[in-house]
Amino acid sequence: MEQAAAEILASAGAENWVVTRIEEQTLATFHQARRGRPTQDMPYVKKESTRFELTYHTDPARMAEDARRVLDLFEPVQRHTLQQGRGPTEVMVTDLTPVQRRLLKLLNLPAKHYGH
């Protein structure tokens, strides 16, 4: 179960941000050992079953680290606007590096619209 959870998180790219834990719970149920009305002397049979519960939480410290790295990757990008008189405003944006383009693609943000 732990391996399946790890694979799911890895496929989503979230293995660094989500911490999981598998908790085992043993549940006990009791049934009469024989038919009839329950009395003080009635024997009971104990049946145990095991349940596994997946608990998770996000790790804000790791998320903040990764967010900082992403912001640092885009720090060199510059955006300038130029307007002469009443003419149209021209927007000039630094060309993106292949890493920046790939990151925008992973975030489902079209690179052609970045900075405009």
Backbone bond lengths (Angstrom), bond angles and torsions (degrees), N, CA, C in turn:
res aa  C-N    CA-C-N  psi(-1)  N-CA   C-N-CA  omega(-1)  CA-C   N-CA-C  phi
1 M - - - 1.436 - - 1.533 110.86 -
2 E 1.318 116.39 -41.09 1.468 119.60 178.81 1.516 111.04 -62.93
3 Q 1.333 115.89 -39.34 1.460 120.34 -179.72 1.521 110.21 -66.27
4 A 1.331 117.88 -40.70 1.463 121.07 178.84 1.519 110.66 -62.94
5 A 1.321 117.63 -42.56 1.471 121.20 178.55 1.526 110.13 -64.14
6 A 1.332 117.14 -40.40 1.465 121.10 179.47 1.524 110.90 -64.58
7 E 1.332 117.32 -39.96 1.469 121.17 179.03 1.521 111.20 -65.80
8 I 1.312 117.15 -40.42 1.471 120.94 179.20 1.523 110.25 -64.00
9 L 1.327 116.58 -45.97 1.464 120.26 179.18 1.521 111.12 -63.60
10 A 1.328 117.18 -40.02 1.464 120.82 179.86 1.527 110.75 -65.72
11 S 1.330 116.97 -39.64 1.466 119.64 -179.51 1.527 111.33 -66.71
12 A 1.335 116.81 -26.10 1.469 120.86 177.90 1.524 111.83 -91.94
13 G 1.335 117.03 -5.25 1.455 120.54 -178.58 1.518 113.30 73.31
14 A 1.325 117.05 24.42 1.467 120.66 -175.58 1.523 112.93 -114.05
15 E 1.339 117.37 12.55 1.463 119.22 -175.90 1.512 113.30 -63.70
16 N 1.325 118.41 -23.65 1.464 120.45 179.13 1.526 112.71 -84.04
17 W 1.320 117.87 -15.67 1.465 120.80 -173.06 1.518 114.25 -105.52
18 V 1.324 117.35 -21.71 1.459 120.60 -174.52 1.528 108.96 -115.13
19 V 1.333 115.44 129.77 1.463 121.90 178.53 1.529 107.08 -107.57
20 T 1.327 116.06 125.80 1.467 119.99 -178.51 1.521 110.40 -114.05
21 R 1.319 113.94 157.54 1.463 120.20 176.31 1.529 107.28 -148.62
22 I 1.328 115.75 135.14 1.463 121.49 176.61 1.523 107.50 -98.25
23 E 1.318 115.62 123.89 1.464 120.48 179.10 1.523 109.13 -110.86
24 E 1.307 115.52 131.71 1.460 121.14 178.73 1.515 109.26 -96.29
25 Q 1.336 115.83 130.97 1.461 120.81 177.38 1.526 108.46 -123.91
26 T 1.301 116.01 132.37 1.457 121.21 176.34 1.520 107.59 -104.46
27 L 1.328 115.44 122.68 1.460 121.34 -179.66 1.524 108.75 -107.61
28 A 1.304 116.47 133.51 1.463 121.20 179.69 1.525 109.65 -111.84
29 T 1.332 115.14 134.04 1.468 120.85 172.80 1.521 107.44 -125.50
30 F 1.308 115.88 151.92 1.460 121.28 -177.92 1.521 109.19 -124.23
31 H 1.340 114.59 135.51 1.465 121.20 178.08 1.521 108.49 -130.39
32 Q 1.318 114.88 151.63 1.467 118.95 176.68 1.525 109.16 -62.58
33 A 1.311 115.82 140.59 1.463 120.53 -179.93 1.528 111.72 -73.94
34 R 1.324 116.82 -22.80 1.469 120.20 178.80 1.524 108.66 -145.65
35 R 1.284 114.68 167.75 1.466 120.58 -179.36 1.523 110.34 -72.74
36 G 1.312 114.09 160.80 1.453 118.75 176.61 1.514 111.69 122.62
37 R 1.315 112.59 175.03 1.459 118.22 179.23 1.514 110.20 -70.92
38 P 1.342 115.94 140.53 1.463 117.61 177.44 1.535 110.56 -69.43
39 T 1.289 115.05 132.89 1.467 121.22 176.52 1.523 107.92 -128.29
40 Q 1.303 114.38 178.85 1.462 120.06 -179.69 1.532 111.10 -64.80
41 D 1.316 117.04 -28.48 1.460 121.80 -177.62 1.529 113.47 -96.76
42 M 1.315 118.25 2.93 1.467 121.65 -176.95 1.528 109.88 -66.25
43 P 1.323 118.46 124.60 1.467 119.95 176.16 1.536 110.50 -77.83
44 Y 1.291 114.34 145.30 1.464 120.49 178.84 1.528 109.52 -120.35
45 V 1.310 113.75 150.60 1.468 120.78 177.81 1.521 107.64 -107.92
46 K 1.293 114.34 129.86 1.465 120.15 179.21 1.535 108.70 -93.87
47 K 1.322 115.93 129.02 1.462 120.73 177.50 1.526 107.17 -120.96
48 E 1.320 115.88 126.53 1.461 120.71 -179.92 1.523 110.25 -109.61
49 S 1.294 115.16 140.38 1.468 120.54 173.87 1.526 107.88 -131.94
50 T 1.304 114.38 149.96 1.463 119.86 -177.52 1.514 109.27 -109.76
51 R 1.312 114.70 134.85 1.461 122.69 177.00 1.510 108.54 -120.85
52 F 1.324 115.18 146.07 1.461 119.79 176.79 1.508 108.16 -116.84
53 E 1.287 115.38 131.43 1.473 121.07 -177.18 1.527 109.04 -120.82
54 L 1.299 115.68 128.82 1.457 121.64 178.42 1.526 108.73 -92.71
55 T 1.307 116.39 121.61 1.463 120.92 174.40 1.521 107.63 -116.25
56 Y 1.322 115.26 150.59 1.457 118.67 -178.61 1.518 110.21 -149.82
57 H 1.313 115.19 159.88 1.455 122.02 171.73 1.524 107.98 -152.67
58 T 1.303 115.37 156.78 1.466 118.84 178.13 1.522 108.88 -86.90
59 D 1.309 114.68 155.42 1.453 121.05 179.54 1.531 108.09 -107.27
60 P 1.338 117.72 95.13 1.461 121.25 -175.63 1.526 113.74 -57.94
61 A 1.322 117.65 -33.89 1.463 120.24 -179.31 1.527 110.70 -64.43
62 R 1.322 116.75 -43.99 1.465 120.27 178.41 1.523 111.03 -66.60
63 M 1.326 116.47 -40.14 1.467 119.95 179.43 1.524 110.27 -62.73
64 A 1.321 117.18 -41.21 1.464 121.14 179.81 1.528 110.78 -65.09
65 E 1.335 116.68 -39.56 1.471 120.50 177.45 1.520 110.84 -59.45
66 D 1.343 115.84 -48.25 1.463 119.92 -178.21 1.523 111.48 -67.45
67 A 1.331 117.45 -38.00 1.469 120.36 177.51 1.526 109.91 -62.51
68 R 1.310 116.52 -41.16 1.471 120.42 178.41 1.524 110.59 -61.56
69 R 1.337 116.66 -42.01 1.470 120.42 179.15 1.523 111.40 -63.23
70 V 1.324 116.48 -40.78 1.472 120.40 179.08 1.524 109.90 -63.50
71 L 1.317 116.23 -46.11 1.467 119.36 179.16 1.531 111.25 -62.07
72 D 1.329 116.15 -39.35 1.465 119.83 178.54 1.524 111.92 -62.89
73 L 1.333 117.26 -33.49 1.465 120.37 178.98 1.530 112.12 -64.37
74 F 1.335 116.36 -30.67 1.460 120.22 -176.96 1.534 113.01 -98.40
75 E 1.323 117.26 1.13 1.463 120.77 -178.32 1.535 113.01 -59.01
76 P 1.331 119.78 -39.21 1.469 118.97 -178.37 1.534 114.08 -71.99
77 V 1.323 117.90 -12.25 1.467 120.06 -178.50 1.528 109.21 -69.75
78 Q 1.337 114.59 131.75 1.466 120.11 179.38 1.518 109.38 -118.73
79 R 1.321 115.20 148.11 1.467 121.98 178.74 1.520 107.56 -131.92
80 H 1.324 115.87 125.06 1.462 121.07 179.66 1.521 108.96 -127.37
81 T 1.315 115.22 144.37 1.468 120.08 173.83 1.522 108.40 -117.40
82 L 1.305 114.42 141.69 1.462 120.59 -178.48 1.514 108.15 -133.11
83 Q 1.337 114.85 128.53 1.457 119.60 177.05 1.519 108.25 -135.43
84 Q 1.321 115.28 126.91 1.457 120.65 178.51 1.521 108.09 -108.36
85 G 1.326 113.92 115.81 1.468 118.68 -179.33 1.505 111.05 60.06
86 R 1.342 114.18 -131.23 1.473 119.38 -179.99 1.526 111.52 -98.77
87 G 1.290 115.81 10.36 1.466 120.35 -179.25 1.522 111.90 -69.24
88 P 1.335 115.25 174.94 1.470 119.47 -179.26 1.529 111.42 -66.93
89 T 1.307 115.33 150.31 1.465 121.06 178.84 1.521 108.68 -80.75
90 E 1.328 115.44 131.35 1.462 120.78 177.60 1.522 108.28 -103.19
91 V 1.335 115.50 130.77 1.465 121.56 179.68 1.517 107.98 -107.52
92 M 1.324 115.61 127.10 1.470 120.92 179.24 1.525 108.37 -119.93
93 V 1.331 115.60 126.67 1.460 121.79 -178.08 1.525 108.37 -125.66
94 T 1.332 115.97 138.75 1.455 121.67 176.80 1.526 109.50 -56.35
95 D 1.344 116.79 140.46 1.463 120.17 175.88 1.525 109.56 -61.79
96 L 1.323 115.16 137.79 1.463 120.26 -179.38 1.529 110.65 -81.17
97 T 1.318 115.63 146.63 1.457 121.31 176.65 1.533 108.46 -79.50
98 P 1.332 117.91 163.17 1.477 119.42 176.49 1.536 112.67 -57.24
99 V 1.322 117.83 -37.32 1.476 120.52 178.99 1.525 110.15 -64.72
100 Q 1.328 117.30 -43.21 1.466 120.70 179.33 1.527 110.21 -63.93
101 R 1.339 117.43 -41.16 1.469 121.02 178.58 1.533 111.03 -63.34
102 R 1.329 115.90 -41.95 1.468 119.98 179.74 1.529 110.98 -64.45
103 L 1.320 116.21 -41.54 1.453 120.37 179.45 1.525 111.19 -64.14
104 L 1.322 117.03 -42.60 1.465 120.10 176.96 1.524 110.66 -61.51
105 K 1.334 116.46 -38.53 1.464 120.37 177.66 1.519 110.76 -62.93
106 L 1.345 117.20 -43.03 1.469 121.04 177.80 1.528 111.80 -62.31
107 L 1.327 116.38 -31.02 1.467 121.32 179.39 1.526 112.53 -87.89
108 N 1.330 116.56 5.05 1.471 122.83 -177.80 1.511 112.58 58.38
109 L 1.330 116.26 37.60 1.459 121.90 176.61 1.514 108.16 -112.61
110 P 1.339 118.48 122.77 1.458 119.23 179.79 1.518 111.76 -67.19
111 A 1.321 116.64 127.38 1.459 121.75 -177.24 1.529 111.51 -63.97
112 K 1.333 117.03 -29.91 1.472 118.70 -177.34 1.531 112.41 -67.90
113 H 1.314 117.49 -21.37 1.459 121.11 178.59 1.528 113.15 -95.36
114 Y 1.334 117.25 -7.48 1.463 120.32 -175.94 1.526 110.18 -65.46
115 G 1.312 116.39 126.18 1.458 122.10 178.13 1.512 114.84 85.57
116 H 1.326 118.51 -5.50 1.466 121.13 -178.81 1.511 111.07 -104.12
